[in-house]
Amino acid sequence: MSLLQLKDVSVSIGQVALLDRISLSVAKGEILGLVGESGSGKSLTALAAMGLLPLIGGRITGGAVAFDGKDMAAMTEAQRRSQRGGRIGFVTQNPMTALDPVTRIGAQIDEVSRLHLGLTRAQARARTVDLLTQLRIPEAATVANAWPHQLSGGMKQRIVIAMALAGDPDLIIADEPTTALDVTVQAQIIQILGALVRDRGLALLLITHDMGVVAQLCDRVAVLYAGRLAEEGPTAPIFAAPGHPYTRALIGCIPTEGMAKGTLQGIPGTVPGALTFPPGCRFHPRCPRAQAVCATQTPQGNPACHFPGGADA
């Protein structure tokens, strides 16, 4: 059974439609990678899943979000707040700005477990130190007493993960958790997230633009482009035979060992803004396979393409 399920979710801010009928799900013990270039709608999808759209003036205009079988829209704000930080943990994409600079590390983690688990100060601090130890942070008790500015970027990201775990969640939503980190630290964070899912049986929605990370970590992948779902399915088959030309192009951007100089592919153009979404298939202005029908008719199905599969022309 799916723990988190989005069914035909459409989102608008003001009069501008940003997401168009997004459907995806993630079960306990599963990692779903949500991928696409900047501006594709990945973070907006995460905000919709957590019921945080009103913070940016957004609203769900169609479809539904269910968590553990319950409609999020039918919950009161207090009920949604109890889910966030409790049963749903969130890892932000920039650890440099995610932490309160004038509050010690331990106090920020303690607050989550005190609020959502009802622990005493002493119990919360013991849990914090245990979480930091599990996240392979040396001298965890000392780190808990440190200030955010005293820690490296990679260490700060582990602190943000500890905060996401402090409420004993069933689901973690990680929004590009390795973007601001160097390659070595990125690998460590990805390894930690994978171990959390395996050891704790969590569900993980991993938002990223890095197809290499998806190939390494995710059980399934959902590809977003300009507010629409291009393709979704198990990771291995999609990487072996991508059906949507956008998926194929993203995979083509991954550098591989032994790649000849000058053979790394790019995708011409940029993701259109919400005010300039083209008619028909939104990828057609950048697609090497596009034909006349692509500019007028919206493709349906999975993959959402009029001419799926095969090599690009």
VEXLO-632376 format. One line per field, with one value per residue: y, x, z of N, C-alpha, C in turn; residue in one letter; residue number from 1. Coordinates in steps of 0.001 Angstrom, whole numbers, plus 500000, padded with zeros to 6 digits. Each point is the difference from the previous one (the first is absolute). Layout:
N
n.v <- c(Y,...)
n.u <- c(X,...)
n.w <- c(Z,...)
ca.v <- c(Y,...)
ca.u <- c(X,...)
ca.w <- c(Z,...)
c.v <- c(Y,...)
c.u <- c(X,...)
c.w <- c(Z,...)
res <- c(a,...)
n <- c(NUM,...)
END
This chain:
313
n.v <- c(498798,500995,500530,500487,500629,500431,500404,500158,500305,501052,500890,501028,501069,500569,500621,499756,499139,499325,499230,499022,499586,500276,498801,499748,498962,499840,498786,499450,500328,501033,500152,501102,500019,501266,499911,500909,500824,501012,500228,498714,500433,499598,501148,500492,498905,500229,501283,499567,499117,501076,500481,500372,499702,500075,499462,499520,499985,498728,499254,498906,500020,498853,498858,499061,500351,498750,500022,498826,500218,501096,500611,500543,500183,498782,500053,500256,501297,499870,499273,500875,500935,499182,499905,501302,499467,499454,499684,501292,499523,501185,499709,501195,500775,500920,499143,500850,499943,498677,500331,500117,501090,500354,498761,499417,499199,499595,501286,500175,498982,500403,501192,499334,499306,501161,500636,499092,499810,501261,500069,499634,501048,499264,499519,501241,500459,498995,500261,501295,499732,499181,500932,500924,499117,499730,501321,499242,500738,500205,499555,499167,499705,500059,499288,499284,500307,499687,501087,500295,501220,499165,499670,498966,500210,499029,500556,501211,499390,499413,501229,500485,498971,500310,501253,499544,499357,501167,500234,499111,500559,499881,501295,499992,501302,499659,501320,499302,498948,499814,500915,500395,498695,499765,499465,500081,501198,500315,499278,500650,501145,499680,499601,501115,500709,499329,500161,501252,499992,499419,500774,501073,499552,501104,500922,500101,501257,499641,501299,499862,500610,499182,499658,500383,500932,500285,499853,500710,500790,500409,499575,501171,500463,501271,500217,501189,500594,501249,499446,499159,498859,499850,499410,498797,499420,498677,500269,498734,499646,501045,499696,498759,500450,501237,500194,500946,500805,500578,498851,499685,501243,499848,498781,500602,500727,498700,500556,499232,498973,500539,500954,499973,500780,500866,498831,500746,499514,500993,500780,500244,501322,500533,499631,500010,501293,500053,501227,499152,499191,499255,500088,499013,499261,500239,498782,500155,501231,499084,499381,499131,499505,501303,499826,500242,498737,499996,500886,499055,498768,500030,499417,498825,499358,498878,500604,501259,499192,500780,500063,499177,499868,499155,499999,501105,500678)
n.u <- c(500846,499612,501107,500635,498876,500505,498742,500530,501068,499186,500965,499450,500677,499014,500133,501211,499710,500490,499141,500128,499071,500668,500378,500222,500750,500099,500517,499690,501241,499414,500867,499277,500661,499859,500124,500893,500117,500756,498922,500297,500126,501245,500536,499310,500396,501202,499872,499538,501003,500641,499173,501123,499180,499111,501154,499817,498805,500376,499395,499444,500014,500653,499320,500759,500380,500438,499977,500566,499519,500501,498889,501120,499209,499626,501327,499930,500272,499363,499119,499987,499938,499124,499567,500113,501165,498761,498931,500129,501198,500604,500757,500395,499995,499899,500903,500577,498770,500080,501162,499445,500586,498927,499811,500431,500853,500416,499878,500547,500824,500368,499835,500511,500883,500249,499914,500653,500960,499879,501264,500610,500529,500117,498765,499585,500783,499581,498783,500231,500646,498972,499148,500696,500013,498692,500046,500743,499438,501303,500220,498963,500339,501249,499713,499265,501130,500262,500525,498974,500481,500017,498979,500546,499961,500917,500617,499809,500324,500960,500228,499838,500758,500822,499810,500200,501001,500148,499048,500956,500377,498930,499971,501046,499822,500901,500077,500534,500106,500489,499093,500053,500163,501256,500641,501084,499615,499731,501057,500558,499442,500272,501185,500013,499492,500807,500949,499547,499813,501177,500643,499332,500113,500718,499118,500624,499578,500856,500052,500277,501081,500531,500004,501254,499525,499102,500922,500690,498956,499333,498871,499391,499642,499743,499809,500303,499116,500337,500019,500535,499382,501298,500503,499503,500848,500237,500994,500276,498716,499737,501027,499525,498739,500503,498743,500217,499996,499199,499428,499926,499568,499230,499699,499836,499517,499877,501060,500620,500487,501096,499145,499910,501066,499083,499813,500257,498778,499384,499140,499760,500152,498896,499714,498845,499807,499325,500441,500982,499269,500670,499169,499108,500985,500188,500429,498964,500096,500273,498980,501004,498973,499872,498683,499242,499620,501303,499857,499095,500461,499387,501192,499435,499749,500646,500981,499972,499960,499883,501318,499518,501098,501024,500965,500574,499175)
n.w <- c(500000,499239,500507,498933,499679,498844,499886,498780,500711,499995,499771,500628,499583,500670,498846,500489,499032,501052,500634,499106,500834,501102,499588,501284,500372,501321,500104,501170,500331,499396,498996,499922,498835,500372,498675,499629,498964,500397,500708,500207,501261,500196,500348,498980,499380,500526,499692,498843,499984,500446,499084,499380,499024,501016,500415,498763,500585,500132,499087,500480,498680,500169,500101,500555,501236,500051,501336,499856,498767,500599,499589,499544,498935,500419,500188,501301,500097,501151,499325,499002,500945,500576,498740,499696,499826,500015,499313,499677,499689,500118,498936,500379,498915,500943,500461,499145,499480,500154,500569,501198,499518,500741,499538,501107,499399,501191,500336,498778,500261,501241,499433,498960,500709,500585,498827,499246,500898,500416,499565,501130,500609,501104,499832,499718,500982,500767,499539,500215,501108,500262,499562,500643,500984,499818,499932,500793,500949,499911,501246,499893,501238,499550,498911,500841,500604,498734,499426,499206,500312,501019,499212,499353,498680,499866,501052,499461,498845,500686,500472,498766,499629,501009,499622,498752,500635,500591,499108,499668,498832,499222,499691,499174,499904,499101,500142,499004,500826,498773,499670,501263,499784,500406,498984,500763,500460,498739,499699,501008,499599,498731,500436,500726,498997,499183,500913,500092,498694,499791,500878,499624,498749,499787,499683,498829,499976,499057,500224,498722,499532,500890,498721,500225,500836,499073,499058,500876,500257,498928,500582,500056,498809,500324,498714,500519,499207,500315,501204,499125,500257,499693,501088,500314,500864,500050,500820,500261,499817,500757,500801,499951,500085,500125,500378,500904,498950,500896,500337,498715,499868,501072,499589,498834,501013,500294,500574,499145,500666,499530,500361,498684,499897,500469,500655,501091,500100,499416,500634,498734,500193,500528,501242,499328,500194,501146,499773,499665,500777,499126,498975,500080,499530,501268,499707,499185,500551,500915,499454,499855,500680,500286,499864,498946,500234,500205,499023,499807,500186,501177,500082,499954,501125,500142,499331,500401,498927,498927,500181,500937,500760,499844,499110,500426,499241)
ca.v <- c(501202,501248,500859,501316,499875,501161,499537,501050,501254,501238,501067,501367,501141,501030,499493,499297,498549,499588,498542,499522,498599,499184,498790,499167,499390,499387,499082,499794,499212,500302,501306,500551,501172,500965,500661,500981,501211,501078,500562,498951,499861,498978,500511,500318,498724,499690,500885,499500,498758,500294,500961,501281,500949,501333,500863,500755,500471,498984,499166,498859,500304,498752,498804,499834,499463,499130,499472,498822,499759,501093,501182,501127,501168,499848,500217,501367,500446,499410,498600,500008,500415,498866,499063,500570,499952,498767,498850,500418,500800,500766,500388,501109,499899,500829,499907,501227,500923,499249,500002,501279,500294,500446,498916,498884,498867,499049,500573,499970,498621,499676,500597,499145,498821,500443,500394,498931,498750,500280,499642,501009,500594,499014,498938,500553,500153,498657,499564,500788,499478,498684,500226,500504,498871,499143,500686,499926,501253,499740,500855,500503,500871,501290,500642,500456,501260,500968,500947,499628,500552,499244,498733,500000,499794,498606,499750,500659,499202,498885,500553,500165,498646,499628,500699,499316,498704,500142,499729,498593,500036,498870,500508,501147,500705,500644,500900,500213,500099,500016,501049,500964,499273,499490,498669,498984,500106,499559,498544,499612,500300,499036,498723,500099,499952,498633,499148,500306,499318,498559,499620,500436,499739,501265,500395,501179,500730,500714,500977,500248,500168,499172,498657,499060,499669,499168,498666,499372,499884,499948,498830,500489,501374,500774,501092,501168,501042,501138,499795,498773,498757,499480,498549,499473,498551,499468,500692,499241,499962,501328,500344,499116,500329,501130,500167,501416,500621,500810,499056,499587,501119,500117,498904,500311,501026,499397,499603,498612,499669,499686,500807,500768,501439,500642,499184,500247,500659,500988,500188,501390,500784,499981,499711,501233,500479,499641,500926,499761,498585,499850,499054,498646,499491,501149,499778,499909,500942,499551,498566,499632,499072,500676,500146,501023,499689,500296,501414,500311,499047,499570,498538,499319,498706,499906,501411,500970,500359,499517,499075,499510,498918,500079,501029,501303,500197)
ca.u <- c(499154,500747,499931,499669,499463,499447,499142,499571,500096,500313,500302,500099,500268,499188,499342,501004,500028,501402,500046,498859,499593,501143,499661,501135,499811,501189,499633,501029,501130,500244,500564,499543,500740,499233,501090,499701,500803,499447,498801,499080,498895,500317,499799,498579,499348,500267,499171,498626,499920,500047,498970,500645,499776,499526,501106,500476,498824,499553,498854,499731,498799,499429,500631,500048,501191,499656,501104,499546,498604,499128,500039,500615,499127,498936,500560,500138,501388,500677,500297,501101,501218,500481,500627,501275,500958,499724,500001,500658,501208,500375,501402,500050,501074,501155,500246,500613,498955,498906,500141,499934,501406,500176,499574,500936,499564,499197,498696,499142,499541,499191,498667,499137,499568,499159,498688,499260,500036,499675,501117,500538,501243,501080,499726,500215,501432,500561,499608,500779,501361,499931,499797,501248,500925,499565,500346,501461,500605,500870,499821,498640,499575,500672,499369,498669,500155,500647,499189,500029,501134,501205,499963,500143,498754,499591,499544,498705,498983,499680,499165,498660,499438,499657,498761,498919,499779,499759,498599,499746,499079,499829,500359,500904,500077,501318,499989,501368,500800,501447,500308,501013,501117,500969,499675,500264,498965,498767,499956,499747,498603,499176,500156,499254,498569,499676,500050,498830,498839,500157,500034,498806,498791,499344,499780,500804,499795,501255,499895,501350,500193,501169,499578,500969,499524,498806,500438,500708,499266,498528,499275,499193,500299,498955,500665,499144,500449,499084,498763,499299,500744,500390,500177,500134,500092,501197,501205,500849,499457,499972,501355,500391,499242,499110,498961,499795,501254,500585,500702,501197,500937,500553,500949,501133,500834,500803,501346,500332,501419,500488,499313,500912,499886,499081,498821,498961,498870,499228,498639,499918,498895,499729,498616,499214,499308,498582,499215,500299,499897,499491,498891,500397,501051,500790,501405,500197,500961,501385,500029,500488,499062,498703,499294,498952,498995,500548,499792,498573,499257,500675,500114,499487,500619,501323,500389,499108,500697,499326,500903,500892,500947,500880,501056,499602,500318)
ca.w <- c(500000,499920,501179,499444,498641,499312,498905,499077,500742,499288,500959,499471,500870,499361,498795,499195,500205,500030,499890,499231,500167,500423,500749,500413,501306,500598,501073,501024,499534,498584,499675,498729,499562,499204,499297,498966,500106,500813,499385,499546,500948,501002,501362,500131,500268,501409,500817,499897,500772,501434,500376,500280,498905,500416,500407,498830,499274,499051,500359,499132,499223,499503,500519,501447,500654,501126,500788,500750,499666,500438,499147,500699,499920,500985,501332,500477,499964,501157,499667,499028,500703,500791,499058,499593,501096,500711,499093,498759,500211,498816,499896,499043,499023,500336,501443,500494,500446,500622,501451,500702,500335,501387,500890,499930,499187,500769,500331,498812,499819,501175,499893,499173,500746,501116,499469,499338,500763,501393,500867,500901,499508,500093,499029,498658,499751,499819,498657,499057,499955,499355,498566,499428,499955,498896,498756,499894,500423,501150,501170,499792,501101,499810,498836,500406,500719,499108,499228,498576,499239,500317,499288,498541,499270,500087,501362,500131,499333,500893,501061,499427,499931,501370,500317,499289,500643,501434,500312,499671,498860,499083,498672,499904,498722,499933,498848,499507,501225,499772,499020,500429,500585,499039,499494,501014,501028,499358,500046,501383,500326,499277,500695,501252,499699,499609,501187,500826,499435,500210,501411,500723,499233,499676,498613,499679,498747,499766,498923,499516,498556,499715,499596,500536,501341,499834,499574,501105,501255,499981,499500,498885,499622,499342,499278,499812,499081,499851,500744,499610,500153,498692,500031,501365,500042,500656,499531,499072,498633,499387,499593,498910,498785,500289,498993,499672,499551,501070,500867,499259,499993,501341,500182,499138,500636,501057,499558,500293,499960,498666,498980,499165,500138,499077,499713,500985,499345,500730,499495,499540,500532,501433,500397,499890,501189,500044,499179,498588,499654,498635,499855,499641,500872,500420,499667,498557,499410,500247,499747,498666,499396,499897,498730,500056,501011,501328,500286,500117,500831,501217,500041,501179,500264,500633,500066,499369,498769,498784,499301,501053,499758,498832,500004,499446,498584)
c.v <- c(501247,500794,501417,499808,501339,499487,501190,501382,501143,501122,501331,500940,501199,499388,499177,498517,499506,498486,499513,498491,499070,498811,499230,499456,499422,499193,499918,499084,500270,501395,500392,501245,500876,500918,500959,501207,500995,500634,498975,499801,499009,500488,500353,498726,499592,500859,499555,498751,500267,500989,501379,501044,501365,500950,500842,500476,499011,499224,498839,500245,498754,498821,499994,499450,499171,499535,498905,499784,501111,501229,501181,501232,499948,500205,501475,500394,499423,498545,499913,500373,498855,498941,500497,500059,498781,498826,500323,500886,500665,500400,501061,499909,500838,499964,501274,500963,499290,500077,501414,500356,500387,498964,498838,498805,499076,500523,499943,498597,499582,500460,499106,498811,500372,500323,498803,498680,500206,499667,501149,500574,498974,498880,500481,500130,498633,499479,500749,499453,498637,500138,500474,498886,499068,500603,500174,501331,499721,501016,500682,500950,501385,500769,500546,501344,501100,500935,499618,500502,499238,498700,500195,499785,498572,499642,500645,499172,498783,500468,500159,498636,499525,500671,499332,498670,500116,499701,498588,499877,498659,500371,501142,500552,500791,500803,500359,500107,500066,501152,500872,499351,499532,498518,498918,499996,499587,498491,499504,500217,499015,498631,499988,499887,498588,499066,500240,499255,498501,499610,500309,499712,501253,500061,501276,500536,500894,500899,500378,500329,499084,498570,498934,499550,499085,498566,499231,499610,499595,498691,500368,501453,500613,501240,501120,500930,501058,499715,498782,498788,499432,498478,499557,498487,499539,500556,499226,499934,501363,500426,499141,500383,501136,500207,501433,500627,500892,499116,499564,501111,500192,498919,500257,501045,499431,499653,498566,499768,499610,500801,500843,501494,500567,499215,500188,500832,501042,500076,501457,500727,499872,499625,501296,500401,499701,500908,499763,498503,499871,499051,498616,499432,501156,499844,500158,501054,499558,498557,499669,499088,500655,500042,500942,499753,500386,501449,500345,499098,499559,498477,499441,498732,500116,499149,500910,500568,499424,498946,499418,498916,500271,501103,501279,500103,500975)
c.u <- c(500878,499833,499613,499508,499457,499241,499506,500037,500409,500132,500088,500448,499352,499255,500945,500023,501441,500188,498721,499838,501185,499502,501277,499717,501318,499549,501116,501086,500398,500579,499520,500808,499116,501011,499492,500895,499345,498820,499010,498816,500264,499718,498546,499195,500188,499149,498540,499821,499951,498932,500547,499774,499496,501105,500528,498829,499455,498792,499898,498672,499345,500744,500055,501348,499547,501267,499458,498506,499047,500223,500572,499099,498891,500493,499916,501473,500787,500375,501147,501314,500569,500660,501383,500953,499815,500109,500657,501187,500425,501456,500103,501245,501217,500244,500591,498961,498863,500019,499931,501411,500231,499489,500961,499375,499053,498618,499050,499459,499090,498557,499047,499479,499162,498583,499203,499974,499719,501106,500362,501281,501130,499813,500278,501491,500670,499672,500798,501414,500030,499830,501286,501038,499655,500362,501511,500688,500863,499754,498634,499541,500620,499374,498621,500060,500630,498978,500088,501230,501297,500107,500183,498645,499495,499473,498629,498895,499626,499122,498564,499315,499602,498706,498800,499644,499507,498562,499569,499029,499884,500462,500990,499917,501295,500085,501435,501001,501496,500454,501179,501284,500978,499753,500189,498925,498643,499857,499694,498532,499067,500063,499196,498496,499567,499971,498797,498766,500077,499854,498705,498697,499223,499630,500798,499607,501216,499850,501409,499985,501111,499572,500981,499615,498783,500388,500623,499065,498532,499445,499158,500354,498781,500662,498994,500599,498913,498640,499201,500900,500286,500032,500179,500086,501234,501268,500756,499421,499991,501388,500455,499312,499032,498996,499809,501322,500640,500763,501305,501055,500647,501048,501260,500930,500899,501382,500304,501494,500406,499339,501024,499750,499058,498739,498886,498888,499378,498604,499887,498818,499867,498549,499202,499393,498514,499132,500210,500001,499436,498808,500520,500973,500933,501486,500266,500964,501456,500210,500481,499033,498653,499480,498828,498994,500479,499733,498547,499246,500837,500076,499503,500813,501355,500904,499010,500661,499225,500839,501021,500966,500885,501022,499461,500427,501146)
c.w <- c(500000,501289,499591,498579,499530,498791,499198,500652,499072,501019,499270,501089,499340,498822,499130,500365,499874,499883,499347,500163,500309,500825,500313,501384,500486,501212,501031,499464,498571,499853,498600,499693,499129,499337,498934,500212,500954,499262,499528,500934,501114,501420,500251,500286,501460,500926,499973,500860,501494,500455,500311,498911,500454,500427,498851,499144,498991,500499,499023,499296,499415,500580,501517,500437,501189,500691,500907,499824,500369,499132,500785,500010,501045,501429,500379,499919,501170,499730,498993,500672,500825,499121,499590,501187,500865,499052,498660,500351,498709,500079,498911,499127,500342,501509,500585,500570,500740,501518,500565,500484,501457,501008,499840,499286,500768,500303,498814,499740,501147,499823,499226,500805,501225,499518,499512,500777,501482,500983,500948,499394,499990,498986,498579,499701,499809,498606,498934,499853,499315,498490,499333,499892,498846,498647,499847,500284,501233,501115,499958,501109,499884,498848,500361,500715,499136,499366,498518,499254,500254,499198,498498,499330,500100,501373,500227,499331,500842,501162,499506,499864,501394,500439,499336,500666,501438,500403,499690,498816,499279,498594,500154,498587,500010,498713,499617,501155,499783,499113,500404,500503,498927,499731,501063,501073,499429,500098,501409,500369,499306,500672,501298,499743,499607,501187,500903,499510,500270,501472,500735,499254,499654,498519,499757,498634,499820,498786,499562,498512,499518,499673,500481,501399,499925,499639,501156,501136,499870,499443,498780,499736,499321,499403,499756,498957,499889,500631,499621,500197,498617,499986,501442,499949,500748,499357,498928,498587,499314,499548,498824,498695,500295,498876,499562,499574,501057,500985,499345,500020,501367,500259,499163,500578,501094,499461,500421,499869,498576,498894,499225,500165,498943,499712,501018,499376,500925,499410,499556,500626,501499,500257,499904,501341,499912,499133,498510,499662,498578,499962,499621,501013,500369,499686,498508,499423,500159,499548,498584,499250,499680,498565,500207,501109,501402,500413,500250,500974,501200,500044,501319,500235,500660,499116,499275,498752,498812,499275,500991,499513,498805,500132,499411,498548,499842)
res <- c(m,s,l,l,q,l,k,d,v,s,v,s,i,g,q,v,a,l,l,d,r,i,s,l,s,v,a,k,g,e,i,l,g,l,v,g,e,s,g,s,g,k,s,l,t,a,l,a,a,m,g,l,l,p,l,i,g,g,r,i,t,g,g,a,v,a,f,d,g,k,d,m,a,a,m,t,e,a,q,r,r,s,q,r,g,g,r,i,g,f,v,t,q,n,p,m,t,a,l,d,p,v,t,r,i,g,a,q,i,d,e,v,s,r,l,h,l,g,l,t,r,a,q,a,r,a,r,t,v,d,l,l,t,q,l,r,i,p,e,a,a,t,v,a,n,a,w,p,h,q,l,s,g,g,m,k,q,r,i,v,i,a,m,a,l,a,g,d,p,d,l,i,i,a,d,e,p,t,t,a,l,d,v,t,v,q,a,q,i,i,q,i,l,g,a,l,v,r,d,r,g,l,a,l,l,l,i,t,h,d,m,g,v,v,a,q,l,c,d,r,v,a,v,l,y,a,g,r,l,a,e,e,g,p,t,a,p,i,f,a,a,p,g,h,p,y,t,r,a,l,i,g,c,i,p,t,e,g,m,a,k,g,t,l,q,g,i,p,g,t,v,p,g,a,l,t,f,p,p,g,c,r,f,h,p,r,c,p,r,a,q,a,v,c,a,t,q,t,p,q,g,n,p,a,c,h,f,p,g,g,a,d,a)
n <- c(1,2,3,4,5,6,7,8,9,10,11,12,13,14,15,16,17,18,19,20,21,22,23,24,25,26,27,28,29,30,31,32,33,34,35,36,37,38,39,40,41,42,43,44,45,46,47,48,49,50,51,52,53,54,55,56,57,58,59,60,61,62,63,64,65,66,67,68,69,70,71,72,73,74,75,76,77,78,79,80,81,82,83,84,85,86,87,88,89,90,91,92,93,94,95,96,97,98,99,100,101,102,103,104,105,106,107,108,109,110,111,112,113,114,115,116,117,118,119,120,121,122,123,124,125,126,127,128,129,130,131,132,133,134,135,136,137,138,139,140,141,142,143,144,145,146,147,148,149,150,151,152,153,154,155,156,157,158,159,160,161,162,163,164,165,166,167,168,169,170,171,172,173,174,175,176,177,178,179,180,181,182,183,184,185,186,187,188,189,190,191,192,193,194,195,196,197,198,199,200,201,202,203,204,205,206,207,208,209,210,211,212,213,214,215,216,217,218,219,220,221,222,223,224,225,226,227,228,229,230,231,232,233,234,235,236,237,238,239,240,241,242,243,244,245,246,247,248,249,250,251,252,253,254,255,256,257,258,259,260,261,262,263,264,265,266,267,268,269,270,271,272,273,274,275,276,277,278,279,280,281,282,283,284,285,286,287,288,289,290,291,292,293,294,295,296,297,298,299,300,301,302,303,304,305,306,307,308,309,310,311,312,313)
END
